[in-house]
Each structure stands twice: as C-alpha cells, then as structure tokens.
C-alpha cells in the first residue's frame, strides 16, 4: 500500500510500504476513511525535531475496523471508529483519573497517513459510532481524534466557565478548536489572537467575539485594553513557542488558568515571574480519549462542525503538497483522502 514517510527536513514522500498486521492480541486494523496532516507534523518536517531514520507519519484517524486481535472484546469488524493519537488501555489508574494520555501502557499513534493502520490497545483507544456515519460527518469525526480533542482540553484545563473571558493564543487548527470549545462551554467573551484573515473569519464563525492581530507586547496591550486592564479569566496556549507562552502568561489575570497544549519548543519559564503572576498552568498531551464520546456525539448530532477547519483536501498521493501548503500557511489543515 501507499503511505507517508518523512525522510528528513521537507522531504516527505508517498511511497510503498507493507500493509499493517495484527502483532498483539490487543491490536485492531482499521481501513481509514480519511486522514490528515497535523500542525505538530510540521516540527519534524521543518527539521526542528530530529529525524534519524525514515518516519511513518500520521496520528489522526477514523475508519472501519477490518480485523481485531483475539483479546479485543469491545470493538468488532465492520464498526466505524475514532481513536486518539495517544493509545491507552483506559483502565490503568491514570486513565481512570481522567488522563489516558499518561496511561501506564501509553504509546503514540504513527502511520495513519495511509489507507490501513494498526491500532494497539484497541479496546481502550477506539470509540465506535452507533452506525456508519454520513460521509459529510467524517471530517468532523476525524478532527475529534486530535485537534478538536486537544482544543477542548485546552479549554477544560483553563477551566473555562459560563460567562468567562477567554483569550486564545494561536490561530492554527488547535487554537480554532479551542475557540469552538470555549464557545460550547459558555464563555461570554472569546478573544482570538490571529493575524490571518481566513483564520480570523473562521474563529469568529466558531464563536470568537474579538480579534487581536498584534503579537508580543502590542498584542498583550490590546487584550488588556479590551478587558479594562484585567486580562483573561482563562487563557488557551495553542502554539508551544517561548513567545506564545510569554504572551499567554501576560494575558492572564491573577487567579487565571492557562491551558497549555502547544508542544513546547524553546520554552523556559521564569519561576519568579510565574510566582508573582499568580496564574496556574495545566497542559501536556491532550487526554482526548476522555472527551471522545461527548465530542463524537456533538458531531453526529450536527451540533458542531469542526470539520470546517480542513480548508485543503488532497489525495494521499499528493501528501507532499499538503505539507507544503501548511508549512507556507496557505492552508490551516490538510485533509487526506485515501
């Protein structure tokens, strides 16, 4: 079969690879209905994460189960399923505490930019829909496997409450999903920080009430002006750079929580500044599996349409163009059709 392999910085190829097979009795094989490129895939693509050997790409997935291992009991062939990028047994103490992304058996999904994928820990990781969904809902269900779940976690970790003033730092797919999540959680005001018109428009469609195009100190000053000098009750940090984290901290009012979901690159926190800011930080890999049943229901009931974050669709054979478009910010998020 054809699949996506990253060989080095900006060297991504669609090439022949072996079809996956059951290795462990807890595995499942699914035929993907669609896959996509994640913003986090751009870190190794740009050479910011070392690639020492060809890397099978893709960790967002949904599709129909083809085969299950002998120990799988809750998932069966023919079901349409969605899974998290963090593979988990959903039974260990961390899973039961609400953090399957820190499961004692945790693995990270790979190789999902391909027609077939092996999913370890299938019983704990995969969630089935009641029946086969309409094709129009597949992009939204695919979004639930990572970016929607991650944006939702950012809002949950920041303790967004009804009526709250929320600041979202980052206008990528996760930031836009954070806007959608904050809106669903009843935020009274959502300030989206974005410099790009298409992303600003989508943020407003997802529920943003204000747009701040400036960055750094100028952006913080605008947020402060919009909030009468108070700052945000909740702040969502959805980028992972030193600049974005500093911006998030400076936009947070005393007592605020910052939901930090951007994978950190070059972020160093000053203990004294953090101490006097009196803001809390909760983050890490999103426990998407905790939210999946609820998020899938919202999509299936057509109460939200997170699939709109996909603004470019290409066939798998053209995956390199999908990466280039996201790298050059010509696309927010690329959907791959098998």
C-alpha positions, 0 to 999 in steps of 0.5 A: 500500500501507499503511505507517508514517510518523512525522510528528513527536513521537507522531504516527505514522500508517498511511497510503498510500504507493507500493509499493517498486521495484527502483532498483539492480541490487543491490536485492531486494523482499521481501513481509514476513511480519511486522514490528515496532516497535523500542525505538530507534523510540521516540527519534524518536517521543518527539521526542528525535531530530529529525524534519524531514520525514515518516519511513518507519519500520521496520528489522526484517524477514523475508519472501519475496523477490518480485523481485531486481535483475539483479546479485543472484546469491545470493538468488532469488524465492520464498526466505524471508529475514532481513536486518539493519537495517544493509545491507552488501555483506559483502565490503568489508574491514570486513565481512570483519573481522567488522563489516558494520555499518561496511561501506564501502557501509553504509546503514540499513534504513527502511520495513519497517513495511509489507507490501513493502520494498526491500532494497539490497545484497541479496546481502550483507544477506539470509540465506535459510532452507533452506525456508519456515519454520513460521509459529510460527518467524517471530517468532523469525526476525524478532527475529534481524534486530535485537534478538536480533542486537544482544543477542548482540553485546552479549554477544560484545563483553563477551566473555562466557565459560563460567562468567562473571558477567554483569550486564545493564543494561536490561530492554527487548527488547535487554537480554532478548536479551542475557540469552538470549545470555549464557545460550547462551554459558555464563555461570554467573551472569546478573544482570538489572537490571529493575524490571518484573515481566513483564520480570523473569519473562521474563529469568529464563525466558531464563536470568537467575539474579538480579534487581536492581530498584534503579537508580543507586547502590542498584542498583550496591550490590546487584550488588556485594553479590551478587558479594562486592564484585567486580562483573561479569566482563562487563557488557551496556549495553542502554539508551544513557542517561548513567545506564545507562552510569554504572551499567554502568561501576560494575558492572564489575570491573577487567579487565571488558568492557562491551558497549555497544549502547544508542544513546547519548543524553546520554552523556559519559564521564569519561576519568579515571574510565574510566582508573582503572576499568580496564574496556574498552568495545566497542559501536556498531551491532550487526554482526548480519549476522555472527551471522545464520546461527548465530542463524537456525539456533538458531531453526529448530532450536527451540533458542531462542525469542526470539520470546517477547519480542513480548508485543503483536501488532497489525495494521499498521493499528493501528501507532499503538497499538503505539507507544503501548503501548511508549512507556507500557511496557505492552508490551516489543515490538510485533509487526506483522502485515501 
